[in-house]
Amino acid sequence: MTTQRKVRLGVIGLGNIARQHIQHVREGLVSGCEITALCSRSASPLASELGVRHFTDYRELIDAGGCDAVLIATPTFEHLAGGRYALAAGLHVMMEKPLGLSLAEGEQLLALRQPGQVFALMLNQRADPLFVAMREILQRGELGPLVRCSWTMTHWFRPEVYFQVSDWRATWRGEGGGLLLNQCIHNLDIFQWLVGMPERLRAFCHFGKYHDIEVEDEATAYLEFAGGASGVFVGSTGEAPGCNRLEIVGDSGSLLFDGERLLQTHNDPGTAAYSRSTRDMFGMPASHTRDITPQRSTNQHATVLANFCAAITRGEALIADAAEGLDALALANAMLLSTWEGTEIALPLNSGHYQRLLDERIGSSRLRQKADIEANIDMSQSYR
């Protein structure tokens, strides 16, 4: 019996999230993977602890030939260059979210993927059993035709220190946006993963409303879907404690996630059929609600990384192919564009037009000087 070789993984970037991934590998939570190289701007004792080579230039790490794949966990503005170099070298790539600063950057990266090359995105919430359960219910058609959906996700509160200790966060040049490109990119991905992409949207974003930043920290969008369904998305990093409430309503029932429990309601008969047939002026269809909250202790990040390695060694289907990161980027970009132009935006998004307007803002944006502050960091508090 032969032992399958582990994927030799190089980690590019050693910030908070990269260290989380490395710790998961060290703890044996990511099967089929071994870290063989690290890259960061300055030397790190982690390399000695792991017994691997350290590089200060991602190109040198890639050219050294000791890796089958790389995990790119650099600031967002470096995703395009790092991803481009790794893909051109034929390596498999796991990219931290988002895919790039914009839809156009994501499209550029995907155009470089070679046959047989595994290119994945760390959309870890797709491994959350709760969202998986919701998707399965929707795909089985249990709710009937979509009527309305809404997500109020203001549970992403970030204090000022979060931005002060970073030179790139919440700048057009470093991140291409704020709330929508960083925190809510997860929610936008899950939203469209569950109900699909809207045909058009109108959004209202507020820039630096709660923080000393140049990008958005609050957004409200109204969406319209094919078939007449409507949707609302609300996000904020300025409310405390905030709210996490996702509601999907169909003709035959609904799903409600209140931040803790998942409730499913079934209507009998469906709403439209009841409305046409009843003679009760104030009647409504009979309904039954049950709690279907699944056990959610899964380590989402480790699950997605292990899946990436299994896709390389065994051809396992990816939880989140990089191409699936385009729709969340398109939604975030469209919401910003709608605000900038004060109008409704039709989808699919014109990525070139958006990129030109983003480039104008990047041109006048600067990375900030990091504040000399000793911040308390508990990464477990950042996943919401």
BALOBA-1460 file (C-alpha; in Angstrom, 3 decimals):
// residues 384
<rec num="1" residu="m" x="0.000" y="0.000" z="0.000"/>
<rec num="2" residu="t" x="1.477" y="3.337" z="-1.066"/>
<rec num="3" residu="t" x="1.292" y="6.477" z="1.058"/>
<rec num="4" residu="q" x="-0.017" y="9.510" z="-0.760"/>
<rec num="5" residu="r" x="2.417" y="12.419" z="-0.713"/>
<rec num="6" residu="k" x="1.313" y="15.528" z="1.120"/>
<rec num="7" residu="v" x="0.889" y="18.824" z="-0.695"/>
<rec num="8" residu="r" x="3.954" y="20.988" z="-0.103"/>
<rec num="9" residu="l" x="2.474" y="24.374" z="0.789"/>
<rec num="10" residu="g" x="4.179" y="27.755" z="0.805"/>
<rec num="11" residu="v" x="2.498" y="30.517" z="2.808"/>
<rec num="12" residu="i" x="2.898" y="34.023" z="1.411"/>
<rec num="13" residu="g" x="2.125" y="36.652" z="4.035"/>
<rec num="14" residu="l" x="2.328" y="36.139" z="7.794"/>
<rec num="15" residu="g" x="-0.443" y="38.337" z="9.146"/>
<rec num="16" residu="n" x="-3.175" y="37.285" z="11.552"/>
<rec num="17" residu="i" x="-5.149" y="35.064" z="9.198"/>
<rec num="18" residu="a" x="-2.049" y="33.368" z="7.769"/>
<rec num="19" residu="r" x="-0.921" y="32.458" z="11.273"/>
<rec num="20" residu="q" x="-4.345" y="30.919" z="11.886"/>
<rec num="21" residu="h" x="-3.947" y="28.703" z="8.813"/>
<rec num="22" residu="i" x="-0.431" y="27.719" z="9.843"/>
<rec num="23" residu="q" x="-1.628" y="26.828" z="13.338"/>
<rec num="24" residu="h" x="-4.363" y="24.616" z="11.891"/>
<rec num="25" residu="v" x="-1.759" y="22.708" z="9.882"/>
<rec num="26" residu="r" x="0.517" y="22.383" z="12.915"/>
<rec num="27" residu="e" x="-2.364" y="21.029" z="14.986"/>
<rec num="28" residu="g" x="-3.088" y="18.342" z="12.400"/>
<rec num="29" residu="l" x="-6.453" y="19.816" z="11.384"/>
<rec num="30" residu="v" x="-5.508" y="19.980" z="7.697"/>
<rec num="31" residu="s" x="-4.886" y="16.505" z="6.358"/>
<rec num="32" residu="g" x="-2.708" y="16.034" z="3.288"/>
<rec num="33" residu="c" x="-0.668" y="19.187" z="3.806"/>
<rec num="34" residu="e" x="2.789" y="20.178" z="4.992"/>
<rec num="35" residu="i" x="4.216" y="23.690" z="5.109"/>
<rec num="36" residu="t" x="7.562" y="23.877" z="3.341"/>
<rec num="37" residu="a" x="8.209" y="27.623" z="2.982"/>
<rec num="38" residu="l" x="7.147" y="30.984" z="4.368"/>
<rec num="39" residu="c" x="7.324" y="34.481" z="2.957"/>
<rec num="40" residu="s" x="7.014" y="37.810" z="4.746"/>
<rec num="41" residu="r" x="8.628" y="41.234" z="4.498"/>
<rec num="42" residu="s" x="10.974" y="40.520" z="7.386"/>
<rec num="43" residu="a" x="12.449" y="37.411" z="8.998"/>
<rec num="44" residu="s" x="10.132" y="35.383" z="11.197"/>
<rec num="45" residu="p" x="10.929" y="32.926" z="14.001"/>
<rec num="46" residu="l" x="8.075" y="30.805" z="12.643"/>
<rec num="47" residu="a" x="10.352" y="29.526" z="9.897"/>
<rec num="48" residu="s" x="12.811" y="28.142" z="12.442"/>
<rec num="49" residu="e" x="9.996" y="26.660" z="14.525"/>
<rec num="50" residu="l" x="8.662" y="24.859" z="11.478"/>
<rec num="51" residu="g" x="12.083" y="23.997" z="10.094"/>
<rec num="52" residu="v" x="11.331" y="25.560" z="6.703"/>
<rec num="53" residu="r" x="12.911" y="28.169" z="4.460"/>
<rec num="54" residu="h" x="11.939" y="31.823" z="4.804"/>
<rec num="55" residu="f" x="11.818" y="34.284" z="1.929"/>
<rec num="56" residu="t" x="11.225" y="38.033" z="1.833"/>
<rec num="57" residu="d" x="10.128" y="37.983" z="-1.824"/>
<rec num="58" residu="y" x="7.243" y="35.767" z="-2.970"/>
<rec num="59" residu="r" x="8.887" y="35.355" z="-6.365"/>
<rec num="60" residu="e" x="11.937" y="33.778" z="-4.775"/>
<rec num="61" residu="l" x="9.744" y="31.368" z="-2.811"/>
<rec num="62" residu="i" x="7.898" y="30.328" z="-5.962"/>
<rec num="63" residu="d" x="11.066" y="30.051" z="-8.069"/>
<rec num="64" residu="a" x="12.823" y="27.927" z="-5.410"/>
<rec num="65" residu="g" x="10.751" y="24.911" z="-6.451"/>
<rec num="66" residu="g" x="10.011" y="23.546" z="-2.991"/>
<rec num="67" residu="c" x="6.243" y="23.995" z="-3.139"/>
<rec num="68" residu="d" x="3.379" y="22.401" z="-5.038"/>
<rec num="69" residu="a" x="0.961" y="25.123" z="-3.952"/>
<rec num="70" residu="v" x="0.873" y="28.502" z="-2.255"/>
<rec num="71" residu="l" x="-1.546" y="30.112" z="0.150"/>
<rec num="72" residu="i" x="-1.605" y="33.845" z="-0.582"/>
<rec num="73" residu="a" x="-2.570" y="35.737" z="2.562"/>
<rec num="74" residu="t" x="-1.087" y="39.124" z="1.769"/>
<rec num="75" residu="p" x="-2.938" y="42.466" z="1.872"/>
<rec num="76" residu="t" x="-5.570" y="42.626" z="-0.868"/>
<rec num="77" residu="f" x="-3.651" y="45.026" z="-3.130"/>
<rec num="78" residu="e" x="-0.924" y="42.385" z="-3.478"/>
<rec num="79" residu="h" x="-3.265" y="39.543" z="-4.508"/>
<rec num="80" residu="l" x="-3.107" y="40.297" z="-8.225"/>
<rec num="81" residu="a" x="0.695" y="40.321" z="-8.518"/>
<rec num="82" residu="g" x="1.236" y="37.320" z="-6.242"/>
<rec num="83" residu="g" x="-1.547" y="35.292" z="-7.808"/>
<rec num="84" residu="r" x="-0.390" y="36.122" z="-11.318"/>
<rec num="85" residu="y" x="3.180" y="34.988" z="-10.597"/>
<rec num="86" residu="a" x="2.142" y="31.756" z="-8.876"/>
<rec num="87" residu="l" x="-0.350" y="30.789" z="-11.583"/>
<rec num="88" residu="a" x="2.152" y="31.540" z="-14.341"/>
<rec num="89" residu="a" x="4.657" y="29.277" z="-12.553"/>
<rec num="90" residu="g" x="2.129" y="26.431" z="-12.632"/>
<rec num="91" residu="l" x="1.548" y="26.231" z="-8.882"/>
<rec num="92" residu="h" x="-1.822" y="25.502" z="-7.320"/>
<rec num="93" residu="v" x="-3.167" y="28.557" z="-5.509"/>
<rec num="94" residu="m" x="-5.345" y="29.147" z="-2.473"/>
<rec num="95" residu="m" x="-6.193" y="32.853" z="-2.271"/>
<rec num="96" residu="e" x="-7.441" y="34.555" z="0.860"/>
<rec num="97" residu="k" x="-10.601" y="36.570" z="0.300"/>
<rec num="98" residu="p" x="-11.326" y="38.653" z="-1.634"/>
<rec num="99" residu="l" x="-9.919" y="37.479" z="-4.965"/>
<rec num="100" residu="g" x="-8.656" y="40.993" z="-5.691"/>
<rec num="101" residu="l" x="-9.462" y="44.672" z="-5.325"/>
<rec num="102" residu="s" x="-12.146" y="44.395" z="-7.990"/>
<rec num="103" residu="l" x="-14.049" y="42.172" z="-10.368"/>
<rec num="104" residu="a" x="-11.615" y="43.106" z="-13.148"/>
<rec num="105" residu="e" x="-8.634" y="41.893" z="-11.092"/>
<rec num="106" residu="g" x="-10.418" y="38.632" z="-10.371"/>
<rec num="107" residu="e" x="-11.114" y="38.147" z="-14.062"/>
<rec num="108" residu="q" x="-7.449" y="38.761" z="-14.868"/>
<rec num="109" residu="l" x="-6.328" y="36.087" z="-12.427"/>
<rec num="110" residu="l" x="-8.811" y="33.501" z="-13.648"/>
<rec num="111" residu="a" x="-7.666" y="34.040" z="-17.225"/>
<rec num="112" residu="l" x="-4.202" y="32.815" z="-16.163"/>
<rec num="113" residu="r" x="-5.313" y="29.461" z="-14.760"/>
<rec num="114" residu="q" x="-3.780" y="26.542" z="-16.660"/>
<rec num="115" residu="p" x="-5.416" y="23.149" z="-17.295"/>
<rec num="116" residu="g" x="-5.206" y="20.964" z="-14.196"/>
<rec num="117" residu="q" x="-4.321" y="23.889" z="-11.952"/>
<rec num="118" residu="v" x="-6.319" y="24.065" z="-8.704"/>
<rec num="119" residu="f" x="-7.230" y="27.656" z="-7.920"/>
<rec num="120" residu="a" x="-9.361" y="28.096" z="-4.811"/>
<rec num="121" residu="l" x="-10.623" y="30.936" z="-2.640"/>
<rec num="122" residu="m" x="-10.898" y="30.960" z="1.156"/>
<rec num="123" residu="l" x="-14.671" y="31.413" z="1.314"/>
<rec num="124" residu="n" x="-14.788" y="29.595" z="4.622"/>
<rec num="125" residu="q" x="-18.443" y="30.281" z="5.425"/>
<rec num="126" residu="r" x="-19.418" y="27.867" z="2.655"/>
<rec num="127" residu="a" x="-18.229" y="25.179" z="5.082"/>
<rec num="128" residu="d" x="-20.641" y="26.345" z="7.792"/>
<rec num="129" residu="p" x="-23.194" y="23.522" z="8.266"/>
<rec num="130" residu="l" x="-25.947" y="26.085" z="8.763"/>
<rec num="131" residu="f" x="-25.498" y="27.715" z="5.360"/>
<rec num="132" residu="v" x="-24.989" y="24.301" z="3.763"/>
<rec num="133" residu="a" x="-28.353" y="23.223" z="5.225"/>
<rec num="134" residu="m" x="-30.051" y="26.358" z="3.906"/>
<rec num="135" residu="r" x="-28.628" y="25.805" z="0.437"/>
<rec num="136" residu="e" x="-29.795" y="22.186" z="0.355"/>
<rec num="137" residu="i" x="-33.333" y="23.214" z="1.327"/>
<rec num="138" residu="l" x="-33.401" y="25.860" z="-1.386"/>
<rec num="139" residu="q" x="-31.994" y="23.525" z="-4.016"/>
<rec num="140" residu="r" x="-34.683" y="20.962" z="-3.181"/>
<rec num="141" residu="g" x="-37.260" y="23.649" z="-3.853"/>
<rec num="142" residu="e" x="-38.861" y="23.371" z="-0.426"/>
<rec num="143" residu="l" x="-39.623" y="27.100" z="-0.259"/>
<rec num="144" residu="g" x="-41.104" y="27.313" z="-3.732"/>
<rec num="145" residu="p" x="-40.426" y="30.365" z="-5.938"/>
<rec num="146" residu="l" x="-38.394" y="33.105" z="-4.251"/>
<rec num="147" residu="v" x="-40.489" y="36.034" z="-3.044"/>
<rec num="148" residu="r" x="-38.179" y="38.092" z="-0.837"/>
<rec num="149" residu="c" x="-34.795" y="37.879" z="0.854"/>
<rec num="150" residu="s" x="-32.999" y="40.146" z="3.277"/>
<rec num="151" residu="w" x="-29.808" y="40.124" z="5.300"/>
<rec num="152" residu="t" x="-29.073" y="42.658" z="7.982"/>
<rec num="153" residu="m" x="-25.456" y="42.058" z="8.928"/>
<rec num="154" residu="t" x="-24.366" y="44.845" z="11.234"/>
<rec num="155" residu="h" x="-22.564" y="42.472" z="13.581"/>
<rec num="156" residu="w" x="-19.185" y="43.347" z="12.038"/>
<rec num="157" residu="f" x="-18.334" y="46.097" z="14.530"/>
<rec num="158" residu="r" x="-14.726" y="47.251" z="14.279"/>
<rec num="159" residu="p" x="-13.158" y="49.780" z="16.691"/>
<rec num="160" residu="e" x="-10.790" y="52.467" z="15.444"/>
<rec num="161" residu="v" x="-7.696" y="50.517" z="16.531"/>
<rec num="162" residu="y" x="-8.491" y="47.830" z="13.931"/>
<rec num="163" residu="f" x="-7.698" y="50.344" z="11.217"/>
<rec num="164" residu="q" x="-4.957" y="52.256" z="13.031"/>
<rec num="165" residu="v" x="-2.609" y="49.275" z="13.312"/>
<rec num="166" residu="s" x="-2.796" y="48.567" z="9.566"/>
<rec num="167" residu="d" x="-1.274" y="50.596" z="6.737"/>
<rec num="168" residu="w" x="-3.527" y="49.110" z="4.037"/>
<rec num="169" residu="r" x="-6.939" y="48.336" z="5.527"/>
<rec num="170" residu="a" x="-9.846" y="50.632" z="4.641"/>
<rec num="171" residu="t" x="-8.024" y="52.459" z="1.850"/>
<rec num="172" residu="w" x="-8.881" y="52.454" z="-1.849"/>
<rec num="173" residu="r" x="-5.255" y="51.694" z="-2.676"/>
<rec num="174" residu="g" x="-4.847" y="48.860" z="-0.183"/>
<rec num="175" residu="e" x="-8.240" y="47.185" z="-0.119"/>
<rec num="176" residu="g" x="-10.380" y="48.623" z="-2.910"/>
<rec num="177" residu="g" x="-13.082" y="49.373" z="-0.353"/>
<rec num="178" residu="g" x="-13.921" y="48.619" z="3.253"/>
<rec num="179" residu="l" x="-16.959" y="46.917" z="4.750"/>
<rec num="180" residu="l" x="-18.093" y="45.360" z="1.456"/>
<rec num="181" residu="l" x="-14.655" y="44.133" z="0.327"/>
<rec num="182" residu="n" x="-13.436" y="42.931" z="3.704"/>
<rec num="183" residu="q" x="-16.058" y="41.878" z="6.243"/>
<rec num="184" residu="c" x="-19.235" y="41.559" z="4.171"/>
<rec num="185" residu="i" x="-17.585" y="39.821" z="1.232"/>
<rec num="186" residu="h" x="-18.418" y="36.601" z="3.126"/>
<rec num="187" residu="n" x="-22.071" y="37.556" z="3.474"/>
<rec num="188" residu="l" x="-22.373" y="38.702" z="-0.132"/>
<rec num="189" residu="d" x="-20.920" y="35.370" z="-1.240"/>
<rec num="190" residu="i" x="-23.324" y="33.339" z="0.891"/>
<rec num="191" residu="f" x="-26.269" y="35.545" z="-0.115"/>
<rec num="192" residu="q" x="-25.791" y="34.918" z="-3.838"/>
<rec num="193" residu="w" x="-24.790" y="31.273" z="-3.177"/>
<rec num="194" residu="l" x="-28.224" y="30.769" z="-1.633"/>
<rec num="195" residu="v" x="-30.569" y="32.884" z="-3.784"/>
<rec num="196" residu="g" x="-28.559" y="33.658" z="-6.916"/>
<rec num="197" residu="m" x="-27.503" y="36.958" z="-8.438"/>
<rec num="198" residu="p" x="-29.937" y="39.852" z="-8.776"/>
<rec num="199" residu="e" x="-30.620" y="41.495" z="-12.128"/>
<rec num="200" residu="r" x="-30.169" y="45.002" z="-10.763"/>
<rec num="201" residu="l" x="-29.528" y="46.888" z="-7.542"/>
<rec num="202" residu="r" x="-29.559" y="50.356" z="-6.034"/>
<rec num="203" residu="a" x="-27.235" y="50.992" z="-3.113"/>
<rec num="204" residu="f" x="-26.404" y="53.719" z="-0.636"/>
<rec num="205" residu="c" x="-22.951" y="53.518" z="0.930"/>
<rec num="206" residu="h" x="-21.531" y="55.861" z="3.560"/>
<rec num="207" residu="f" x="-17.811" y="56.535" z="3.611"/>
<rec num="208" residu="g" x="-15.993" y="57.085" z="6.890"/>
<rec num="209" residu="k" x="-19.290" y="57.489" z="8.738"/>
<rec num="210" residu="y" x="-18.089" y="55.806" z="11.923"/>
<rec num="211" residu="h" x="-14.311" y="55.665" z="11.465"/>
<rec num="212" residu="d" x="-11.438" y="57.827" z="10.303"/>
<rec num="213" residu="i" x="-11.215" y="56.014" z="6.951"/>
<rec num="214" residu="e" x="-11.783" y="56.926" z="3.301"/>
<rec num="215" residu="v" x="-13.892" y="53.911" z="2.312"/>
<rec num="216" residu="e" x="-17.359" y="52.596" z="3.163"/>
<rec num="217" residu="d" x="-18.262" y="51.457" z="6.667"/>
<rec num="218" residu="e" x="-22.030" y="51.273" z="6.101"/>
<rec num="219" residu="a" x="-24.084" y="50.070" z="3.122"/>
<rec num="220" residu="t" x="-27.733" y="49.490" z="2.304"/>
<rec num="221" residu="a" x="-28.801" y="47.965" z="-1.010"/>
<rec num="222" residu="y" x="-32.105" y="47.083" z="-2.638"/>
<rec num="223" residu="l" x="-31.952" y="44.178" z="-5.112"/>
<rec num="224" residu="e" x="-34.342" y="42.915" z="-7.775"/>
<rec num="225" residu="f" x="-34.240" y="39.337" z="-9.071"/>
<rec num="226" residu="a" x="-35.540" y="37.636" z="-12.179"/>
<rec num="227" residu="g" x="-39.111" y="36.537" z="-11.579"/>
<rec num="228" residu="g" x="-39.972" y="39.576" z="-9.492"/>
<rec num="229" residu="a" x="-38.396" y="38.704" z="-6.131"/>
<rec num="230" residu="s" x="-36.865" y="41.538" z="-4.133"/>
<rec num="231" residu="g" x="-34.041" y="41.705" z="-1.651"/>
<rec num="232" residu="v" x="-32.357" y="44.012" z="0.833"/>
<rec num="233" residu="f" x="-28.793" y="43.874" z="2.123"/>
<rec num="234" residu="v" x="-27.607" y="46.005" z="5.053"/>
<rec num="235" residu="g" x="-24.075" y="45.990" z="6.442"/>
<rec num="236" residu="s" x="-22.134" y="48.056" z="8.958"/>
<rec num="237" residu="t" x="-18.928" y="48.078" z="10.997"/>
<rec num="238" residu="g" x="-20.163" y="50.937" z="13.179"/>
<rec num="239" residu="e" x="-22.994" y="49.373" z="15.192"/>
<rec num="240" residu="a" x="-22.633" y="47.544" z="18.500"/>
<rec num="241" residu="p" x="-23.618" y="44.880" z="19.252"/>
<rec num="242" residu="g" x="-25.211" y="44.838" z="15.820"/>
<rec num="243" residu="c" x="-27.516" y="42.307" z="14.237"/>
<rec num="244" residu="n" x="-27.163" y="39.190" z="12.087"/>
<rec num="245" residu="r" x="-30.554" y="38.324" z="10.590"/>
<rec num="246" residu="l" x="-30.991" y="36.443" z="7.305"/>
<rec num="247" residu="e" x="-34.472" y="35.820" z="5.959"/>
<rec num="248" residu="i" x="-35.433" y="34.012" z="2.765"/>
<rec num="249" residu="v" x="-39.118" y="33.879" z="1.890"/>
<rec num="250" residu="g" x="-40.663" y="31.696" z="-0.778"/>
<rec num="251" residu="d" x="-44.221" y="31.014" z="-1.831"/>
<rec num="252" residu="s" x="-44.267" y="27.758" z="0.148"/>
<rec num="253" residu="g" x="-42.432" y="28.841" z="3.276"/>
<rec num="254" residu="s" x="-39.396" y="30.610" z="4.666"/>
<rec num="255" residu="l" x="-36.007" y="30.283" z="6.322"/>
<rec num="256" residu="l" x="-35.017" y="32.585" z="9.164"/>
<rec num="257" residu="f" x="-31.549" y="32.724" z="10.705"/>
<rec num="258" residu="d" x="-31.508" y="35.085" z="13.685"/>
<rec num="259" residu="g" x="-27.786" y="34.851" z="14.347"/>
<rec num="260" residu="e" x="-28.176" y="31.774" z="16.546"/>
<rec num="261" residu="r" x="-31.061" y="29.577" z="15.384"/>
<rec num="262" residu="l" x="-32.275" y="28.497" z="11.965"/>
<rec num="263" residu="l" x="-36.059" y="28.220" z="11.661"/>
<rec num="264" residu="q" x="-37.947" y="26.769" z="8.710"/>
<rec num="265" residu="t" x="-41.615" y="27.550" z="8.130"/>
<rec num="266" residu="h" x="-43.777" y="25.532" z="5.735"/>
<rec num="267" residu="n" x="-47.054" y="26.883" z="4.310"/>
<rec num="268" residu="d" x="-49.887" y="24.566" z="3.300"/>
<rec num="269" residu="p" x="-51.049" y="25.408" z="0.712"/>
<rec num="270" residu="g" x="-48.614" y="27.815" z="-0.907"/>
<rec num="271" residu="t" x="-49.310" y="31.518" z="-0.434"/>
<rec num="272" residu="a" x="-50.316" y="32.303" z="-4.019"/>
<rec num="273" residu="a" x="-52.670" y="29.316" z="-4.315"/>
<rec num="274" residu="y" x="-54.278" y="30.142" z="-0.973"/>
<rec num="275" residu="s" x="-54.716" y="33.795" z="-1.917"/>
<rec num="276" residu="r" x="-56.537" y="32.864" z="-5.140"/>
<rec num="277" residu="s" x="-58.814" y="30.241" z="-3.590"/>
<rec num="278" residu="t" x="-59.762" y="31.386" z="-0.086"/>
<rec num="279" residu="r" x="-63.014" y="33.123" z="0.796"/>
<rec num="280" residu="d" x="-61.694" y="34.237" z="4.202"/>
<rec num="281" residu="m" x="-61.064" y="37.970" z="4.002"/>
<rec num="282" residu="f" x="-58.485" y="37.901" z="6.813"/>
<rec num="283" residu="g" x="-57.305" y="34.331" z="6.445"/>
<rec num="284" residu="m" x="-53.843" y="33.007" z="5.732"/>
<rec num="285" residu="p" x="-52.493" y="29.569" z="4.851"/>
<rec num="286" residu="a" x="-51.792" y="27.126" z="7.631"/>
<rec num="287" residu="s" x="-48.117" y="27.119" z="8.581"/>
<rec num="288" residu="h" x="-45.748" y="25.119" z="10.729"/>
<rec num="289" residu="t" x="-42.360" y="26.303" z="12.009"/>
<rec num="290" residu="r" x="-39.577" y="24.064" z="13.279"/>
<rec num="291" residu="d" x="-36.073" y="24.657" z="14.566"/>
<rec num="292" residu="i" x="-33.571" y="23.012" z="12.205"/>
<rec num="293" residu="t" x="-30.392" y="24.552" z="13.599"/>
<rec num="294" residu="p" x="-27.486" y="22.170" z="12.840"/>
<rec num="295" residu="q" x="-24.451" y="21.546" z="15.004"/>
<rec num="296" residu="r" x="-21.910" y="24.193" z="13.866"/>
<rec num="297" residu="s" x="-18.603" y="23.308" z="15.539"/>
<rec num="298" residu="t" x="-16.817" y="22.725" z="12.197"/>
<rec num="299" residu="n" x="-13.469" y="24.508" z="11.803"/>
<rec num="300" residu="q" x="-14.396" y="26.250" z="8.575"/>
<rec num="301" residu="h" x="-10.920" y="27.474" z="7.603"/>
<rec num="302" residu="a" x="-9.282" y="24.089" z="8.183"/>
<rec num="303" residu="t" x="-12.064" y="22.384" z="6.224"/>
<rec num="304" residu="v" x="-11.572" y="24.617" z="3.190"/>
<rec num="305" residu="l" x="-7.781" y="24.256" z="3.260"/>
<rec num="306" residu="a" x="-8.001" y="20.461" z="3.587"/>
<rec num="307" residu="n" x="-10.441" y="20.426" z="0.680"/>
<rec num="308" residu="f" x="-7.933" y="22.405" z="-1.397"/>
<rec num="309" residu="c" x="-5.263" y="19.791" z="-0.715"/>
<rec num="310" residu="a" x="-7.692" y="16.960" z="-1.519"/>
<rec num="311" residu="a" x="-8.555" y="18.657" z="-4.800"/>
<rec num="312" residu="i" x="-4.862" y="18.589" z="-5.711"/>
<rec num="313" residu="t" x="-4.111" y="15.014" z="-4.636"/>
<rec num="314" residu="r" x="-7.428" y="13.264" z="-5.276"/>
<rec num="315" residu="g" x="-9.373" y="15.511" z="-7.610"/>
<rec num="316" residu="e" x="-11.994" y="16.317" z="-4.957"/>
<rec num="317" residu="a" x="-14.462" y="19.020" z="-5.981"/>
<rec num="318" residu="l" x="-13.602" y="22.395" z="-4.482"/>
<rec num="319" residu="i" x="-15.807" y="23.974" z="-1.844"/>
<rec num="320" residu="a" x="-14.992" y="27.350" z="-3.362"/>
<rec num="321" residu="d" x="-13.324" y="27.525" z="-6.754"/>
<rec num="322" residu="a" x="-11.738" y="30.926" z="-7.338"/>
<rec num="323" residu="a" x="-14.203" y="31.590" z="-10.151"/>
<rec num="324" residu="e" x="-17.002" y="31.553" z="-7.589"/>
<rec num="325" residu="g" x="-15.463" y="34.570" z="-5.897"/>
<rec num="326" residu="l" x="-16.387" y="36.797" z="-8.824"/>
<rec num="327" residu="d" x="-20.061" y="37.203" z="-7.958"/>
<rec num="328" residu="a" x="-19.457" y="38.546" z="-4.452"/>
<rec num="329" residu="l" x="-16.906" y="40.984" z="-5.891"/>
<rec num="330" residu="a" x="-19.430" y="42.036" z="-8.539"/>
<rec num="331" residu="l" x="-22.053" y="42.726" z="-5.864"/>
<rec num="332" residu="a" x="-19.635" y="44.743" z="-3.722"/>
<rec num="333" residu="n" x="-18.393" y="46.697" z="-6.735"/>
<rec num="334" residu="a" x="-21.925" y="47.318" z="-8.008"/>
<rec num="335" residu="m" x="-23.007" y="48.689" z="-4.616"/>
<rec num="336" residu="l" x="-20.092" y="51.125" z="-4.609"/>
<rec num="337" residu="l" x="-20.703" y="52.091" z="-8.232"/>
<rec num="338" residu="s" x="-24.403" y="52.684" z="-7.549"/>
<rec num="339" residu="t" x="-23.462" y="55.069" z="-4.745"/>
<rec num="340" residu="w" x="-20.804" y="56.892" z="-6.763"/>
<rec num="341" residu="e" x="-23.118" y="57.410" z="-9.732"/>
<rec num="342" residu="g" x="-26.352" y="57.770" z="-7.780"/>
<rec num="343" residu="t" x="-28.212" y="55.309" z="-9.967"/>
<rec num="344" residu="e" x="-29.428" y="51.754" z="-10.396"/>
<rec num="345" residu="i" x="-26.811" y="49.285" z="-11.638"/>
<rec num="346" residu="a" x="-27.661" y="46.417" z="-13.972"/>
<rec num="347" residu="l" x="-25.877" y="43.087" z="-13.593"/>
<rec num="348" residu="p" x="-23.681" y="41.529" z="-14.933"/>
<rec num="349" residu="l" x="-21.433" y="44.424" z="-13.958"/>
<rec num="350" residu="n" x="-19.315" y="46.247" z="-16.523"/>
<rec num="351" residu="s" x="-16.002" y="45.498" z="-14.797"/>
<rec num="352" residu="g" x="-13.980" y="47.815" z="-17.036"/>
<rec num="353" residu="h" x="-16.160" y="50.831" z="-16.264"/>
<rec num="354" residu="y" x="-16.005" y="50.149" z="-12.544"/>
<rec num="355" residu="q" x="-12.227" y="49.674" z="-12.693"/>
<rec num="356" residu="r" x="-11.734" y="53.095" z="-14.297"/>
<rec num="357" residu="l" x="-13.628" y="54.795" z="-11.478"/>
<rec num="358" residu="l" x="-11.833" y="52.736" z="-8.826"/>
<rec num="359" residu="d" x="-8.474" y="53.634" z="-10.379"/>
<rec num="360" residu="e" x="-9.331" y="57.320" z="-10.006"/>
<rec num="361" residu="r" x="-9.811" y="56.808" z="-6.280"/>
<rec num="362" residu="i" x="-6.714" y="54.663" z="-5.978"/>
<rec num="363" residu="g" x="-4.758" y="57.448" z="-7.659"/>
<rec num="364" residu="s" x="-5.536" y="59.854" z="-4.828"/>
<rec num="365" residu="s" x="-5.368" y="57.243" z="-2.054"/>
<rec num="366" residu="r" x="-2.358" y="56.570" z="0.129"/>
<rec num="367" residu="l" x="-1.476" y="53.786" z="2.529"/>
<rec num="368" residu="r" x="-1.542" y="55.137" z="6.083"/>
<rec num="369" residu="q" x="1.216" y="55.273" z="8.661"/>
<rec num="370" residu="k" x="0.686" y="52.484" z="11.189"/>
<rec num="371" residu="a" x="-0.032" y="53.712" z="14.689"/>
<rec num="372" residu="d" x="2.436" y="52.612" z="17.349"/>
<rec num="373" residu="i" x="-0.201" y="50.772" z="19.366"/>
<rec num="374" residu="e" x="-0.011" y="47.375" z="21.052"/>
<rec num="375" residu="a" x="-3.372" y="45.947" z="19.992"/>
<rec num="376" residu="n" x="-5.016" y="42.994" z="21.714"/>
<rec num="377" residu="i" x="-5.748" y="40.334" z="19.090"/>
<rec num="378" residu="d" x="-8.188" y="37.471" z="19.570"/>
<rec num="379" residu="m" x="-8.888" y="36.059" z="16.117"/>
<rec num="380" residu="s" x="-11.746" y="33.938" z="17.411"/>
<rec num="381" residu="q" x="-13.702" y="37.182" z="17.933"/>
<rec num="382" residu="s" x="-13.306" y="38.177" z="14.287"/>
<rec num="383" residu="y" x="-15.394" y="35.346" z="12.783"/>
<rec num="384" residu="r" x="-19.043" y="36.330" z="12.690"/>
